Amino acid sequence: DIQMTQSPTSLSASVGDRVTITCRASQDIINFLAWYQQKPGQVPKLLIYAASTLQSGVPSRFSGSGSGTDFTLTISGLQPEDVATYYCQKYNSAPFTFGPGTRVD
Amino acid sequence: DVHLLESGGGLVQPGKSLRLSCAASGFTFSNYAMNWVRQAPGKGLEWVATISFSGDSTFFSDSVKGRFSISRDNSKNTLFLQMNSLRVEDTAIYYCAKCLWSATPLFDYWGQGVLVTVSS
């Protein structure tokens, strides 16, 4: 099975900072990569799919890039409401594995 | 509005069984594949199972394969997860999640989750 890793495990940033989170797949998943945001005490929210397509209603400060095995989620201008844990997920084929998460404080 | 409401969780002993339900509303349930995702206390997300919109195809994580089954009743807009031979490590919040499109395992709506605790 394809393994998903994320880095860093956690990060601390200030309002207005540019934040980058990396997700790596152990094999080529083309662009079948999604990003989710889970705020404390809330259910996960789909942010990005197909590596770079923003889900409806997601602020434009979120962006995604990458293909193959290496992907990034970027928050351009961190806002207080972005405090959350971010997960990547592969969905090219089962198992639809999530990454371990990156906590953004 | 899309609404997913899980039920059936609780405390169960190792080796026992439990059946979760997810009542769906606000969309044409029979047009979408559905999923279960779990989250152990303080841990990350783990995909558990997916069922096609017709119920003909099912997929499971290795950690539950052979112990869990997923099914649906499209006439009642309800999704099920039958959990057998439960283990302590199955303790988690179980979320029901809808696919963004009919068959693509992207999860755009989630229920609030139901807690399953496996303990003696």
Interface residues (C-beta under 8 A of the other chain):
Chain A: D1 A34 Y36 Q38 V43 P44 L46 Y49 Q55 T85 Y87 Q89 Y91 A94 P95 F96 T97 F98 G99 P100 G101
Chain B: N35 V37 G44 L45 E46 W47 T50 F59 F60 S61 D62 Y95 L100 T104 P105 L106 F107 D108 W110 G111 Q112 G113
